[in-house]
Amino acid sequence: MYLPTHFAETRSETLQRILREHPLGALVTTAGPEGLDADHLPFEFDPTTGTQGTLCAHVARANPLWQRCAEGSPVLVIFRGAQGYISPSWYPSKHEAHRQVPTWNYEVVHAHGTLHLHDDERWLRGLLARLTRRHEAGEPLPWKMGDAPTDYLDAMLRHIVGIEVRITSLVGKSKLSQNKEARDRQNAADTLDARGQAALARSMREAG
């Protein structure tokens, strides 16, 4: 990833926030002679385990990922945070000198690590219970695993395999108009706010 110094994101709290708020990650692996492959999975991030934390998810048993990737294989998981188009018309300086062009602002984290497989029911049940509790928390009547018939849930569990990525490094990039004048960055953030893109506007203000 091209990473100019002024766009490098090194704040651990920001890196971890992006992983928590945007859990759908692209798991990039080597598919042998076929080259690179990517699977899009919702991950559970646990910052308290290992040296950098862990990412846990599950894949369908029919997915060849868990058979073709050796235990401990190096992998990359990409998480994209807030993002959006920035018009040069939103910069006050544009209307004075006309020396601005369109751009795209975004947050992204590359989680490097090693892949480990979990093909036991207890591990899978624990993961699914935690994921369910988190993502159902906002529902009026949260669904829980106990709502499903036991035989149905047992059958579903037999069709998945757990994966764990033990993180070795987190590399972040926050391209949020840090290279612009404060008034340009502020007006662009205000415009995003007015158009319903509050998350990107917040990140731009925090980066400034």
Backbone as a printed PyTorch tensor [residue, N CA C, xyz], in Angstrom:
tensor([[[  0.8510,  -1.1890,   0.0000],
         [  0.0000,   0.0000,   0.0000],
         [  0.8860,   1.2370,   0.0000]],

        [[  0.6160,   2.1440,  -0.9280],
         [  1.3410,   3.4200,  -0.9720],
         [  0.9460,   4.2290,   0.2510]],

        [[  1.9360,   4.6740,   1.0340],
         [  1.6350,   5.2820,   2.3310],
         [  2.5050,   6.5100,   2.5810]],

        [[  2.0970,   7.6760,   2.0330],
         [  2.8120,   8.9090,   2.3730],
         [  2.7510,   9.1540,   3.8770]],

        [[  3.7900,   9.7590,   4.3990],
         [  3.8960,   9.9400,   5.8480],
         [  2.7030,  10.6860,   6.4290]],

        [[  2.1950,  11.7010,   5.7200],
         [  1.1100,  12.5060,   6.2850],
         [ -0.2280,  11.7820,   6.2730]],

        [[ -0.3110,  10.6220,   5.6090],
         [ -1.5320,   9.8280,   5.6240],
         [ -1.3940,   8.5680,   6.4840]],

        [[ -0.2140,   8.3360,   7.0580],
         [  0.0030,   7.1350,   7.8690],
         [ -0.8040,   7.2300,   9.1610]],

        [[ -1.5680,   6.1740,   9.4650],
         [ -2.3660,   6.1240,  10.6900],
         [ -1.6910,   5.1960,  11.6800]],

        [[ -1.1870,   5.7650,  12.7550],
         [ -0.4400,   4.9760,  13.7390],
         [ -1.1300,   4.9270,  15.0940]],

        [[ -2.2330,   5.6480,  15.2700],
         [ -2.9160,   5.6560,  16.5650],
         [ -3.6330,   4.3220,  16.7750]],

        [[ -3.2240,   3.5800,  17.7820],
         [ -3.7930,   2.2490,  18.0000],
         [ -5.2930,   2.3080,  18.2390]],

        [[ -5.7700,   3.3540,  18.9400],
         [ -7.2030,   3.4540,  19.2040],
         [ -8.0000,   3.6470,  17.9200]],

        [[ -7.4210,   4.3500,  16.9510],
         [ -8.1020,   4.5460,  15.6650],
         [ -8.0860,   3.2680,  14.8410]],

        [[ -6.9530,   2.5890,  14.8040],
         [ -6.8550,   1.3210,  14.0710],
         [ -7.8630,   0.3130,  14.6160]],

        [[ -7.9330,   0.2110,  15.9380],
         [ -8.8540,  -0.7400,  16.5600],
         [-10.3020,  -0.3270,  16.3620]],

        [[-10.5790,   0.9790,  16.3530],
         [-11.9450,   1.4430,  16.1010],
         [-12.4320,   1.0210,  14.7240]],

        [[-11.5680,   1.1520,  13.7290],
         [-11.9510,   0.7780,  12.3660],
         [-12.2620,  -0.7100,  12.2980]],

        [[-11.4680,  -1.5340,  12.9580],
         [-11.7230,  -2.9790,  12.9700],
         [-13.0480,  -3.3070,  13.6560]],

        [[-13.3650,  -2.5760,  14.7270],
         [-14.6160,  -2.8410,  15.4480],
         [-15.8380,  -2.3330,  14.6780]],

        [[-15.7320,  -1.1250,  14.1400],
         [-16.8920,  -0.5060,  13.4940],
         [-17.1500,  -1.0370,  12.0910]],

        [[-16.1540,  -1.6290,  11.4670],
         [-16.2860,  -2.1290,  10.0870],
         [-15.7540,  -3.5620,  10.0390]],

        [[-16.4860,  -4.5160,  10.6210],
         [-15.9580,  -5.8780,  10.8130],
         [-15.8630,  -6.7290,   9.5600]],

        [[-16.4710,  -6.2970,   8.4460],
         [-16.3800,  -7.1060,   7.2300],
         [-15.0150,  -6.8900,   6.5900]],

        [[-14.1640,  -7.9070,   6.6750],
         [-12.8150,  -7.7970,   6.1500],
         [-12.6140,  -8.6570,   4.9220]],

        [[-11.6640,  -8.2670,   4.0850],
         [-11.2740,  -9.0610,   2.9140],
         [-10.0210,  -9.8490,   3.2800]],

        [[-10.1790, -11.1590,   3.4360],
         [ -9.0650, -12.0400,   3.7860],
         [ -8.3430, -12.4550,   2.5060]],

        [[ -7.1070, -11.9900,   2.3490],
         [ -6.3230, -12.2580,   1.1420],
         [ -5.3440, -13.3880,   1.4280]],

        [[ -5.4350, -14.4290,   0.6040],
         [ -4.5700, -15.6080,   0.7580],
         [ -3.9610, -15.9750,  -0.5850]],

        [[ -2.9630, -16.8440,  -0.5460],
         [ -2.3630, -17.3640,  -1.7770],
         [ -3.0560, -18.6590,  -2.1500]],

        [[ -3.5830, -18.7120,  -3.3660],
         [ -4.3410, -19.8820,  -3.8270],
         [ -3.4880, -20.7990,  -4.6860]],

        [[ -2.2170, -20.9700,  -4.3450],
         [ -1.3470, -21.8640,  -5.1050],
         [ -1.0930, -21.3420,  -6.5010]],

        [[ -1.1410, -22.2250,  -7.5160],
         [ -0.8360, -21.8080,  -8.8840],
         [ -1.8140, -20.7760,  -9.4210]],

        [[ -2.9930, -20.6780,  -8.8070],
         [ -3.9930, -19.7280,  -9.2790],
         [ -3.7140, -18.3070,  -8.8000]],

        [[ -2.7220, -18.1190,  -7.9470],
         [ -2.3800, -16.7850,  -7.4790],
         [ -3.1360, -16.3940,  -6.2250]],

        [[ -3.4510, -15.1160,  -6.1110],
         [ -4.1060, -14.5950,  -4.9220],
         [ -5.6100, -14.8220,  -4.9600]],

        [[ -6.2050, -14.9220,  -3.7600],
         [ -7.6480, -15.0640,  -3.6290],
         [ -8.0930, -14.2070,  -2.4540]],

        [[ -9.3820, -13.8460,  -2.4180],
         [ -9.9090, -13.0250,  -1.3210],
         [-11.2810, -13.5320,  -0.9160]],

        [[-11.4890, -13.6380,   0.3900],
         [-12.7900, -14.0140,   0.9520],
         [-13.2600, -12.8730,   1.8500]],

        [[-14.5310, -12.5170,   1.7300],
         [-15.0830, -11.3960,   2.4930],
         [-15.8700, -11.9600,   3.6730]],

        [[-15.3690, -11.6860,   4.8980],
         [-15.9000, -12.3300,   6.0920],
         [-16.0950, -11.3200,   7.2140]],

        [[-17.1620, -11.4610,   8.0150],
         [-17.2920, -10.6400,   9.2210],
         [-16.4210, -11.2190,  10.3350]],

        [[-15.5190, -10.3930,  10.8600],
         [-14.5470, -10.8560,  11.8540],
         [-14.8990, -10.3500,  13.2450]],

        [[-14.5310, -11.1470,  14.2400],
         [-14.5110, -10.7090,  15.6300],
         [-13.0800, -10.3060,  15.9520]],

        [[-12.9010,  -9.0790,  16.4120],
         [-11.5670,  -8.5970,  16.7780],
         [-11.4040,  -8.6250,  18.2870]],

        [[-10.3500,  -9.3000,  18.7520],
         [-10.0360,  -9.3590,  20.1780],
         [ -8.6440,  -8.7750,  20.3770]],

        [[ -8.5560,  -7.5380,  20.8900],
         [ -7.2460,  -6.9090,  21.0570],
         [ -6.4460,  -7.4370,  22.2380]],

        [[ -7.0550,  -8.2810,  23.0650],
         [ -6.4010,  -8.7220,  24.3080],
         [ -5.6040, -10.0110,  24.1520]],

        [[ -5.7120, -10.6830,  23.0210],
         [ -5.0000, -11.9510,  22.8390],
         [ -3.8160, -11.7740,  21.8930]],

        [[ -2.7440, -12.5080,  22.1650],
         [ -1.5540, -12.4120,  21.3300],
         [ -0.8510, -11.0730,  21.5050]],

        [[  0.1140, -10.8170,  20.6380],
         [  0.8940,  -9.5860,  20.7390],
         [  0.1730,  -8.3900,  20.1290]],

        [[ -0.6430,  -8.6290,  19.0990],
         [ -1.3420,  -7.5450,  18.4160],
         [ -2.8550,  -7.7510,  18.3860]],

        [[ -3.3180,  -8.8760,  18.9470],
         [ -4.7320,  -9.1970,  18.8850],
         [ -5.0020, -10.3140,  17.8920]],

        [[ -6.2500, -10.7510,  17.8410],
         [ -6.6490, -11.8080,  16.9090],
         [ -7.9350, -11.4230,  16.1920]],

        [[ -8.1230, -12.0330,  15.0310],
         [ -9.3380, -11.8830,  14.2380],
         [ -9.9180, -13.2740,  14.0300]],

        [[-11.1830, -13.4670,  14.3820],
         [-11.8000, -14.7830,  14.2420],
         [-13.0380, -14.6900,  13.3670]],

        [[-13.2550, -15.7400,  12.5670],
         [-14.4060, -15.8030,  11.6740],
         [-14.6570, -17.2670,  11.3370]],

        [[-15.5710, -17.4860,  10.4150],
         [-15.8090, -18.8560,   9.9570],
         [-16.1100, -18.8360,   8.4690]],

        [[-15.8340, -19.9620,   7.8230],
         [-16.1070, -20.1140,   6.3990],
         [-16.9320, -21.3750,   6.1920]],

        [[-17.5950, -21.4600,   5.0620],
         [-18.3320, -22.6680,   4.7160],
         [-17.3480, -23.8270,   4.5440]],

        [[-17.7440, -24.9960,   4.9800],
         [-16.8820, -26.1650,   4.8040],
         [-16.6050, -26.4230,   3.3200]],

        [[-17.5360, -26.0130,   2.4740],
         [-17.3480, -26.1900,   1.0320],
         [-16.3110, -25.2300,   0.4620]],

        [[-15.9370, -24.2060,   1.2210],
         [-14.9270, -23.2480,   0.7730],
         [-13.5530, -23.9080,   0.8540]],

        [[-12.8090, -23.9850,  -0.2580],
         [-11.5040, -24.6660,  -0.2380],
         [-10.4290, -23.9350,   0.5500]],

        [[-10.7280, -22.7370,   1.0130],
         [ -9.7400, -21.9470,   1.7540],
         [ -9.0860, -22.7380,   2.8700]],

        [[ -9.8900, -23.4150,   3.6920],
         [ -9.3600, -24.0540,   4.9000],
         [ -8.5490, -25.3080,   4.5950]],

        [[ -8.6530, -25.8240,   3.3600],
         [ -7.8730, -27.0020,   2.9760],
         [ -6.5980, -26.6320,   2.2290]],

        [[ -6.6520, -25.5670,   1.4520],
         [ -5.4730, -25.2230,   0.6540],
         [ -4.4700, -24.3470,   1.4050]],

        [[ -4.8950, -23.7100,   2.4900],
         [ -3.9750, -22.8610,   3.2590],
         [ -3.3950, -23.6470,   4.4300]],

        [[ -2.0960, -23.7790,   4.4460],
         [ -1.4390, -24.5290,   5.5160],
         [ -1.5410, -23.7790,   6.8360]],

        [[ -1.5330, -24.5210,   7.9330],
         [ -1.5480, -23.9370,   9.2730],
         [ -0.3820, -22.9630,   9.4140]],

        [[ -0.6830, -21.7410,   9.8530],
         [  0.3500, -20.7340,  10.0360],
         [  0.6980, -19.9440,   8.7950]],

        [[ -0.0850, -20.1070,   7.7180],
         [  0.1930, -19.3750,   6.4850],
         [  0.0790, -17.8670,   6.7080]],

        [[  0.9670, -17.0790,   6.0870],
         [  0.8380, -15.6190,   6.1850],
         [ -0.3710, -15.1410,   5.3840]],

        [[ -1.1460, -14.2400,   5.9760],
         [ -2.3390, -13.7250,   5.3120],
         [ -2.4460, -12.2200,   5.5610]],

        [[ -3.3330, -11.5990,   4.8130],
         [ -3.6230, -10.1800,   4.9560],
         [ -5.1390, -10.0150,   5.0190]],

        [[ -5.6220,  -9.2330,   5.9900],
         [ -7.0480,  -8.9150,   6.0620],
         [ -7.1850,  -7.3980,   5.9350]],

        [[ -8.0090,  -6.9630,   4.9810],
         [ -8.1830,  -5.5380,   4.7040],
         [ -9.5340,  -5.0750,   5.2330]],

        [[ -9.5110,  -4.0240,   6.0510],
         [-10.7230,  -3.4280,   6.5910],
         [-10.8300,  -1.9880,   6.0950]],

        [[-11.9490,  -1.6760,   5.4780],
         [-12.1540,  -0.3130,   4.9840],
         [-13.1240,   0.4150,   5.8930]],

        [[-12.7150,   1.5820,   6.3780],
         [-13.5620,   2.3780,   7.2410],
         [-14.3950,   3.3650,   6.4510]],

        [[-14.6020,   4.5530,   7.0200],
         [-15.3910,   5.5760,   6.3450],
         [-14.6980,   6.0020,   5.0530]],

        [[-15.4880,   6.3150,   4.0460],
         [-14.9110,   6.7060,   2.7580],
         [-15.9360,   7.5120,   1.9640]],

        [[-15.4370,   8.3180,   1.0230],
         [-16.3560,   9.0870,   0.1980],
         [-15.6480,  10.0620,  -0.7310]],

        [[-16.3740,  10.4900,  -1.7400],
         [-15.8870,  11.4400,  -2.7440],
         [-15.8080,  12.8430,  -2.1560]],

        [[-14.7620,  13.5780,  -2.5400],
         [-14.5810,  14.9660,  -2.1170],
         [-14.5030,  15.8450,  -3.3610]],

        [[-15.4420,  16.7670,  -3.4950],
         [-15.4520,  17.6830,  -4.6410],
         [-14.5520,  18.8790,  -4.3750]],

        [[-13.8010,  19.3380,  -5.3740],
         [-12.9840,  20.5430,  -5.1730],
         [-13.8400,  21.7770,  -4.8880]],

        [[-15.1080,  21.7290,  -5.2830],
         [-15.9980,  22.8710,  -5.0400],
         [-16.2680,  23.0880,  -3.5610]],

        [[-15.9610,  22.0850,  -2.7250],
         [-16.1950,  22.2200,  -1.2840],
         [-15.0710,  22.9800,  -0.5900]],

        [[-13.9780,  23.2590,  -1.3210],
         [-12.8470,  23.9740,  -0.7370],
         [-12.9850,  25.4800,  -1.0100]],

        [[-13.0220,  26.3080,   0.0190],
         [-13.0600,  27.7590,  -0.2220],
         [-11.9160,  28.2440,  -1.1070]],

        [[-10.7390,  27.6440,  -0.9670],
         [ -9.5880,  28.0980,  -1.7570],
         [ -9.7660,  27.8420,  -3.2480]],

        [[-10.5940,  26.8730,  -3.5890],
         [-10.8280,  26.5770,  -5.0070],
         [-11.4320,  27.7860,  -5.7160]],

        [[-12.3110,  28.4860,  -5.0340],
         [-13.0250,  29.6010,  -5.6470],
         [-12.1630,  30.8570,  -5.7430]],

        [[-10.9800,  30.7970,  -5.1420],
         [-10.0450,  31.9150,  -5.2270],
         [ -8.9850,  31.6750,  -6.2880]],

        [[ -8.4050,  30.5020,  -6.3150],
         [ -7.2910,  30.2300,  -7.2340],
         [ -7.5890,  29.1310,  -8.2460]],

        [[ -8.6590,  28.3590,  -8.0100],
         [ -9.0530,  27.2540,  -8.9100],
         [ -7.9670,  26.1950,  -9.0570]],

        [[ -7.1520,  26.0510,  -8.0280],
         [ -6.0700,  25.0510,  -8.0580],
         [ -6.4050,  23.8930,  -7.1260]],

        [[ -7.5080,  23.2210,  -7.3920],
         [ -7.9230,  22.0450,  -6.6390],
         [ -8.5290,  21.0400,  -7.6160]],

        [[ -8.4480,  19.7760,  -7.2630],
         [ -9.0090,  18.7100,  -8.0980],
         [ -9.8180,  17.7590,  -7.2100]],

        [[-10.6990,  16.9400,  -7.8020],
         [-11.4530,  15.9640,  -7.0020],
         [-10.5270,  14.9290,  -6.3650]],

        [[-11.0040,  14.3410,  -5.2900],
         [-10.2560,  13.2690,  -4.6380],
         [-11.2320,  12.3450,  -3.9270]],

        [[-10.7000,  11.2980,  -3.3220],
         [-11.4990,  10.3430,  -2.5480],
         [-10.8340,  10.1670,  -1.1980]],

        [[-11.5600,  10.4540,  -0.1360],
         [-11.0280,  10.2740,   1.2150],
         [-11.4550,   8.9300,   1.7760]],

        [[-10.5990,   8.3400,   2.5990],
         [-10.9170,   7.0080,   3.1440],
         [-10.0230,   6.6660,   4.3180]],

        [[-10.5010,   5.6570,   5.0660],
         [ -9.7210,   5.0270,   6.1310],
         [ -9.5800,   3.5520,   5.7700]],

        [[ -8.4020,   2.9920,   5.9940],
         [ -8.2120,   1.5650,   5.7300],
         [ -7.1650,   1.0170,   6.6940]],

        [[ -7.3500,  -0.2450,   7.0810],
         [ -6.3700,  -0.9280,   7.9250],
         [ -6.0090,  -2.2550,   7.2660]],

        [[ -4.7270,  -2.5150,   7.1480],
         [ -4.2270,  -3.8030,   6.6770],
         [ -3.7280,  -4.5820,   7.8870]],

        [[ -4.4040,  -5.6860,   8.1800],
         [ -3.9980,  -6.5470,   9.2980],
         [ -3.2030,  -7.7260,   8.7390]],

        [[ -1.9190,  -7.7550,   9.0380],
         [ -1.0620,  -8.8670,   8.6290],
         [ -1.0140,  -9.8860,   9.7680]],

        [[ -0.9890, -11.1730,   9.4040],
         [ -0.9290, -12.1900,  10.4440],
         [ -0.7670, -13.5780,   9.8850]],

        [[ -0.9930, -14.5610,  10.7510],
         [ -0.9000, -15.9590,  10.3380],
         [ -2.2550, -16.6360,  10.5410]],

        [[ -2.5700, -17.5640,   9.6510],
         [ -3.8780, -18.2200,   9.6440],
         [ -3.8420, -19.5250,  10.4310]],

        [[ -4.8650, -19.7210,  11.2670],
         [ -4.9820, -20.9450,  12.0630],
         [ -6.4300, -21.4310,  11.9980]],

        [[ -6.6160, -22.7490,  11.8980],
         [ -7.9300, -23.3460,  11.6910],
         [ -8.4880, -23.9200,  12.9840]],

        [[ -9.8070, -23.8830,  13.1060],
         [-10.5040, -24.4510,  14.2600],
         [-11.6960, -25.2550,  13.7440]],

        [[-11.5950, -26.5650,  13.8830],
         [-12.6570, -27.4380,  13.3750],
         [-13.2960, -28.2260,  14.5190]],

        [[-13.5390, -27.5210,  15.6330],
         [-14.1970, -28.1900,  16.7500],
         [-15.4340, -27.4000,  17.1440]],

        [[-16.4600, -28.1220,  17.5410],
         [-17.7700, -27.5200,  17.7750],
         [-17.7560, -26.4960,  18.9000]],

        [[-17.0220, -26.7630,  19.9640],
         [-17.0250, -25.8420,  21.1040],
         [-16.4870, -24.4760,  20.7060]],

        [[-15.3820, -24.4660,  19.9690],
         [-14.7890, -23.2090,  19.5250],
         [-15.7690, -22.4490,  18.6370]],

        [[-16.3930, -23.1720,  17.7120],
         [-17.3290, -22.5360,  16.7870],
         [-18.5510, -21.9750,  17.5080]],

        [[-19.0820, -22.7310,  18.4520],
         [-20.2530, -22.2530,  19.2000],
         [-19.9210, -20.9690,  19.9680]],

        [[-18.7420, -20.9250,  20.5630],
         [-18.3420, -19.7270,  21.2890],
         [-18.2450, -18.5180,  20.3730]],

        [[-17.6230, -18.7070,  19.2100],
         [-17.4850, -17.6150,  18.2490],
         [-18.8500, -17.1260,  17.7800]],

        [[-19.7090, -18.0660,  17.3790],
         [-21.0250, -17.6890,  16.8620],
         [-21.8630, -16.9910,  17.9290]],

        [[-21.7630, -17.4390,  19.1660],
         [-22.5120, -16.8010,  20.2490],
         [-22.0570, -15.3540,  20.4370]],

        [[-20.7430, -15.1110,  20.3830],
         [-20.2270, -13.7520,  20.5640],
         [-20.6120, -12.8460,  19.3940]],

        [[-20.4760, -13.3660,  18.1820],
         [-20.8540, -12.5780,  17.0010],
         [-22.3340, -12.2350,  17.0300]],

        [[-23.1520, -13.2140,  17.4030],
         [-24.5930, -12.9930,  17.4480],
         [-24.9540, -11.9430,  18.4860]],

        [[-24.3760, -12.0510,  19.6800],
         [-24.6750, -11.0760,  20.7270],
         [-24.3220,  -9.6660,  20.2860]],

        [[-23.1940,  -9.5290,  19.6190],
         [-22.7610,  -8.1950,  19.2040],
         [-23.6820,  -7.6180,  18.1310]],

        [[-23.9610,  -8.3840,  17.0950],
         [-24.6790,  -7.8260,  15.9550],
         [-26.1930,  -7.8220,  16.1420]],

        [[-26.6920,  -8.5640,  17.1200],
         [-28.1250,  -8.5330,  17.4260],
         [-28.4580,  -7.5380,  18.5280]],

        [[-27.4250,  -6.9190,  19.1080],
         [-27.6340,  -6.0800,  20.2910],
         [-28.6160,  -4.9430,  20.0530]],

        [[-28.6840,  -4.4410,  18.8300],
         [-29.5640,  -3.3180,  18.5540],
         [-30.9880,  -3.6970,  18.1840]],

        [[-31.2720,  -4.9890,  18.1170],
         [-32.6130,  -5.4390,  17.7380],
         [-33.5760,  -5.3770,  18.9260]],

        [[-34.8580,  -5.0870,  18.6720],
         [-35.8340,  -5.0580,  19.7730],
         [-35.9270,  -6.3930,  20.5020]],

        [[-35.8720,  -7.4850,  19.7480],
         [-35.8730,  -8.8370,  20.3210],
         [-34.6810,  -9.5840,  19.7410]],

        [[-33.5130,  -9.4490,  20.3340],
         [-32.2970, -10.0580,  19.7650],
         [-32.4330, -11.5700,  19.5760]],

        [[-32.0420, -12.0200,  18.3720],
         [-32.0170, -13.4580,  18.1000],
         [-30.8340, -14.0660,  18.8370]],

        [[-31.0210, -15.2640,  19.3610],
         [-29.9240, -15.9900,  20.0070],
         [-29.9170, -17.4160,  19.4950]],

        [[-28.7840, -18.0770,  19.6630],
         [-28.6270, -19.4120,  19.1000],
         [-29.6680, -20.3790,  19.6520]],

        [[-30.0740, -20.1780,  20.9100],
         [-31.0620, -21.0540,  21.5120],
         [-32.4370, -20.9560,  20.8740]],

        [[-32.6670, -19.9390,  20.0320],
         [-33.9500, -19.8070,  19.3520],
         [-34.1340, -20.8560,  18.2530]],

        [[-33.0210, -21.3860,  17.7460],
         [-33.0850, -22.3630,  16.6590],
         [-33.2130, -23.7800,  17.2200]],

        [[-33.9310, -24.6700,  16.5330],
         [-34.0060, -26.0660,  16.9840],
         [-32.6150, -26.6870,  17.0780]],

        [[-32.3930, -27.5080,  18.0760],
         [-31.0690, -28.0890,  18.3220],
         [-30.5530, -28.8730,  17.1290]],

        [[-31.4060, -29.7000,  16.5170],
         [-30.9370, -30.5120,  15.3970],
         [-30.5590, -29.6400,  14.1980]],

        [[-31.3090, -28.5510,  13.9980],
         [-31.0020, -27.6330,  12.8910],
         [-29.6610, -26.9460,  13.1200]],

        [[-29.4440, -26.4500,  14.3440],
         [-28.1970, -25.7540,  14.6610],
         [-27.0080, -26.7080,  14.5740]],

        [[-27.1800, -27.9310,  15.0560],
         [-26.0980, -28.9200,  14.9640],
         [-25.7090, -29.1740,  13.5190]],

        [[-26.7160, -29.2670,  12.6480],
         [-26.4560, -29.5020,  11.2200],
         [-25.7150, -28.3240,  10.6010]],

        [[-26.1280, -27.1060,  10.9690],
         [-25.4770, -25.9170,  10.4230],
         [-24.0150, -25.8360,  10.8650]],

        [[-23.7470, -26.1920,  12.1210],
         [-22.3800, -26.1550,  12.6300],
         [-21.4670, -27.1130,  11.8800]],

        [[-22.0140, -28.2310,  11.4280],
         [-21.1940, -29.2050,  10.6870],
         [-20.7820, -28.6790,   9.3160]],

        [[-21.4060, -27.6070,   8.8760],
         [-21.1230, -27.0670,   7.5380],
         [-20.1870, -25.8630,   7.5530]],

        [[-19.5690, -25.5750,   8.7080],
         [-18.6360, -24.4510,   8.7620],
         [-17.3370, -24.8590,   9.4560]],

        [[-16.2960, -24.0740,   9.1910],
         [-14.9750, -24.2650,   9.8010],
         [-14.5150, -22.9080,  10.3330]],

        [[-13.9410, -22.9000,  11.5270],
         [-13.4780, -21.6520,  12.1180],
         [-12.0820, -21.2810,  11.6630]],

        [[-11.8290, -19.9850,  11.5660],
         [-10.4850, -19.5050,  11.2360],
         [-10.0840, -18.4240,  12.2240]],

        [[ -8.8070, -18.3640,  12.4980],
         [ -8.2460, -17.3630,  13.4010],
         [ -7.0150, -16.7590,  12.7560]],

        [[ -6.9520, -15.4370,  12.7390],
         [ -5.7660, -14.7320,  12.2390],
         [ -5.0720, -14.1070,  13.4420]],

        [[ -3.8750, -14.5750,  13.7270],
         [ -3.0800, -13.9970,  14.8140],
         [ -2.2750, -12.8390,  14.2350]],

        [[ -2.6740, -11.6370,  14.6250],
         [ -2.1410, -10.4290,  14.0000],
         [ -0.6740, -10.2140,  14.3820]],

        [[  0.1330,  -9.9250,  13.3580],
         [  1.5380,  -9.5930,  13.5910],
         [  1.7900,  -8.0930,  13.4210]],

        [[  0.9550,  -7.4140,  12.6230],
         [  1.0860,  -5.9610,  12.4830],
         [ -0.1960,  -5.3770,  11.9200]],

        [[ -0.4690,  -4.1390,  12.3080],
         [ -1.5860,  -3.3680,  11.7680],
         [ -1.0100,  -2.1420,  11.0720]],

        [[ -1.3180,  -1.9990,   9.7960],
         [ -0.8420,  -0.8580,   9.0070],
         [ -2.0610,  -0.0490,   8.5800]],

        [[ -2.1090,   1.2030,   9.0260],
         [ -3.2840,   2.0260,   8.7560],
         [ -2.9840,   3.2060,   7.8610]],

        [[ -3.9980,   3.5900,   7.0970],
         [ -3.9160,   4.7840,   6.2560],
         [ -5.2000,   5.5760,   6.4260]],

        [[ -5.0670,   6.8530,   6.7810],
         [ -6.2000,   7.7610,   6.8730],
         [ -5.9550,   8.9070,   5.9020]],

        [[ -6.5480,   8.8000,   4.7330],
         [ -6.4170,   9.8630,   3.7190],
         [ -7.6190,  10.7800,   3.9010]],

        [[ -7.4470,  11.8460,   4.6750],
         [ -8.5750,  12.6470,   5.1530],
         [ -8.3260,  14.1450,   4.9900]],

        [[ -7.6910,  14.5080,   3.8820],
         [ -7.4290,  15.9260,   3.5580],
         [ -6.4690,  16.5940,   4.5260]],

        [[ -5.5770,  15.8000,   5.1490],
         [ -4.5820,  16.4010,   6.0440],
         [ -3.6380,  17.3410,   5.2870]],

        [[ -3.5350,  17.1580,   3.9570],
         [ -2.6360,  17.9830,   3.1510],
         [ -3.3160,  19.2480,   2.6320]],

        [[ -4.5270,  19.5290,   3.1350],
         [ -5.2630,  20.7160,   2.7110],
         [ -5.2470,  21.7760,   3.8130]],

        [[ -5.5910,  23.0050,   3.4300],
         [ -5.7270,  24.0690,   4.4170],
         [ -6.8280,  23.7090,   5.4120]],

        [[ -6.7040,  24.2340,   6.6340],
         [ -7.6900,  23.9250,   7.6700],
         [ -9.0940,  24.3400,   7.2380]],

        [[ -9.2450,  25.4930,   6.6090],
         [-10.5760,  25.9530,   6.1870],
         [-11.1640,  25.0500,   5.1010]],

        [[-10.3010,  24.5330,   4.2050],
         [-10.7760,  23.6240,   3.1590],
         [-11.2350,  22.3060,   3.7690]],

        [[-10.4390,  21.7770,   4.6750],
         [-10.7820,  20.5120,   5.3300],
         [-12.0650,  20.6550,   6.1370]],

        [[-12.2060,  21.7770,   6.8540],
         [-13.3920,  21.9890,   7.6780],
         [-14.6520,  22.1320,   6.8180]],

        [[-14.5810,  22.8760,   5.7430],
         [-15.7700,  23.0580,   4.9040],
         [-16.1540,  21.7650,   4.2050]],

        [[-15.1600,  20.9720,   3.8010],
         [-15.4600,  19.6740,   3.1990],
         [-16.1420,  18.7650,   4.2070]],

        [[-15.6700,  18.7860,   5.4520],
         [-16.2920,  17.9710,   6.4980],
         [-17.7180,  18.4400,   6.7710]],

        [[-17.9330,  19.7600,   6.7910],
         [-19.2820,  20.2940,   7.0040],
         [-20.2230,  19.8630,   5.8820]],

        [[-19.7220,  19.8510,   4.6660],
         [-20.5440,  19.4400,   3.5150],
         [-20.9080,  17.9660,   3.6210]],

        [[-19.9470,  17.1450,   4.0140],
         [-20.2360,  15.7180,   4.2030],
         [-21.2890,  15.5210,   5.2820]],

        [[-21.1700,  16.2540,   6.3770],
         [-22.1550,  16.1760,   7.4590],
         [-23.5560,  16.4840,   6.9340]],

        [[-23.6630,  17.5370,   6.1380],
         [-24.9590,  17.9510,   5.6130],
         [-25.5420,  16.9250,   4.6500]],

        [[-24.6820,  16.0880,   4.0840],
         [-25.1310,  15.0790,   3.1200],
         [-25.2480,  13.6900,   3.7360]],

        [[-25.2000,  13.6200,   5.0650],
         [-25.4210,  12.3560,   5.7480],
         [-24.2080,  11.4720,   5.9010]],

        [[-23.0050,  11.9870,   5.6640],
         [-21.7880,  11.1940,   5.8060],
         [-21.0340,  11.6310,   7.0660]],

        [[-21.7100,  11.4750,   8.1910],
         [-21.1690,  11.9630,   9.4600],
         [-19.8950,  11.2480,   9.8670]],

        [[-19.7910,   9.9440,   9.5830],
         [-18.6090,   9.1810,  10.0110],
         [-17.3400,   9.7070,   9.3350]],

        [[-17.4210,   9.9530,   8.0280],
         [-16.2450,  10.4670,   7.3270],
         [-15.9300,  11.8850,   7.7860]],

        [[-16.9640,  12.7110,   7.9990],
         [-16.7420,  14.0730,   8.4850],
         [-16.0600,  14.0460,   9.8480]],

        [[-16.4980,  13.1650,  10.7410],
         [-15.8890,  13.0570,  12.0660],
         [-14.4100,  12.6840,  11.9620]],

        [[-14.1210,  11.7100,  11.1120],
         [-12.7330,  11.2650,  10.9750],
         [-11.8540,  12.3690,  10.4180]],

        [[-12.3800,  13.1750,   9.4740],
         [-11.6020,  14.2730,   8.9130],
         [-11.2810,  15.3010,   9.9870]],

        [[-12.2470,  15.6120,  10.8500],
         [-12.0040,  16.5880,  11.9080],
         [-10.9940,  16.0530,  12.9290]],

        [[-11.0990,  14.7770,  13.2650],
         [-10.1650,  14.1980,  14.2270],
         [ -8.7540,  14.1320,  13.6790]],

        [[ -8.6360,  13.9180,  12.3620],
         [ -7.3030,  13.8430,  11.7440],
         [ -6.6540,  15.2040,  11.6450]],

        [[ -7.4860,  16.2470,  11.6440],
         [ -6.9430,  17.5960,  11.4990],
         [ -6.3220,  18.1140,  12.7630]]])
